[in-house]
Amino acid sequence: MKAIIKDVKLRSVFDLWARKPQGLSLADTDAIVLTIKANSKTISETFYCRITANGTLATAGANKLSLRKQKTLQAFINKYISKEKNYNIRERINEWKGRTIELIKCKGEEIIEL
């Protein structure tokens, strides 16, 4: 199913919560919040990551879970946004609006196809 990114925001994890929820490591300091419109549904998806000072995605995680989250976000960027190696997320995140992405059904919910 095709969907369109309606809104995207780069936020600090601490803007979303006063304390980090369980499951987020110390390395997960940023959150990319996508609002996706598919048919008549609005879906929200959040990618947790660590973005370096120069705006690129950090390549090393503090643990395996954090590293897997980084790789998932990198796969999303490579498939739907840009194949550029050192893509600057901070400066170019507004370019994500209006992009078409693919959703698949999984356990009754729509998720982004990577």
C-alpha positions in Angstrom: 0.0 0.0 0.0 1.4 3.4 -0.9 1.5 6.2 1.6 2.7 9.8 1.8 4.9 11.4 4.5 2.8 14.4 5.6 5.0 15.7 8.5 8.4 14.9 9.9 10.1 16.3 13.0 13.5 15.8 14.5 13.2 15.9 18.3 15.4 15.2 21.3 14.3 12.1 23.2 14.2 14.4 26.3 11.6 16.6 24.5 9.3 13.6 24.3 9.8 12.2 27.8 11.2 13.5 31.1 12.9 10.1 31.6 13.9 7.7 28.8 11.6 4.7 28.6 13.0 1.3 29.0 14.4 -0.1 25.8 16.2 3.1 24.8 20.0 3.1 25.4 22.1 6.0 26.4 23.1 6.4 22.7 19.5 7.0 21.6 19.3 10.7 22.0 17.2 11.8 19.0 13.8 10.8 17.6 12.5 11.2 14.1 8.7 11.4 14.2 7.0 10.7 10.9 3.3 11.3 10.3 2.2 9.2 7.3 -1.1 9.4 5.4 -2.4 6.2 3.8 -5.9 6.3 2.3 -8.0 7.7 5.1 -5.6 6.6 7.9 -3.0 8.7 9.6 -0.1 6.7 11.0 2.7 7.9 13.3 6.1 6.2 13.2 9.1 7.1 15.4 12.7 6.2 14.7 15.1 6.5 17.6 18.7 7.2 16.8 21.8 9.3 17.5 22.6 12.1 15.2 26.2 13.4 15.2 27.1 17.1 15.5 27.5 17.4 11.7 23.9 16.1 11.2 24.8 12.6 9.9 23.6 9.4 11.4 26.0 7.9 14.0 27.4 4.6 12.8 28.5 3.2 16.1 25.9 2.3 18.8 26.5 1.8 22.5 25.0 -1.7 22.3 23.5 -4.1 19.7 19.9 -2.9 20.2 21.0 0.7 19.5 23.0 -0.3 16.5 20.1 -2.3 15.1 17.9 0.9 15.4 20.5 2.9 13.5 20.6 0.3 10.7 16.8 0.3 10.4 16.8 4.1 10.0 19.7 3.9 7.5 17.7 1.3 5.5 14.7 3.6 5.5 16.8 6.6 4.3 18.5 4.5 1.6 15.3 3.2 0.3 13.0 6.2 0.4 15.1 9.4 0.8 18.6 9.3 -0.5 21.4 6.9 -1.2 24.0 9.6 -0.3 26.7 8.2 2.0 26.9 11.1 4.5 23.3 12.3 4.3 22.8 15.3 6.6 19.5 14.6 8.4 19.4 17.9 10.4 19.6 20.1 7.4 17.6 18.1 4.9 14.8 16.5 7.0 12.1 18.8 5.6 12.8 17.3 2.1 11.1 14.1 3.4 7.7 15.7 3.3 5.6 14.6 0.4 7.7 11.5 -0.3 5.9 8.3 -1.2 6.6 5.2 0.8 5.3 1.6 0.9 3.4 0.1 3.8 2.7 -3.6 4.5 0.2 -5.2 6.8 1.8 -7.0 9.8 -0.4 -8.5 12.6 -3.3 -6.2 11.6 -1.2 -3.0 11.5 0.5 -1.1 8.7 4.2 -0.8 9.0 6.9 0.7 6.7 8.3 -1.8 4.3 12.1 -1.8 4.4 
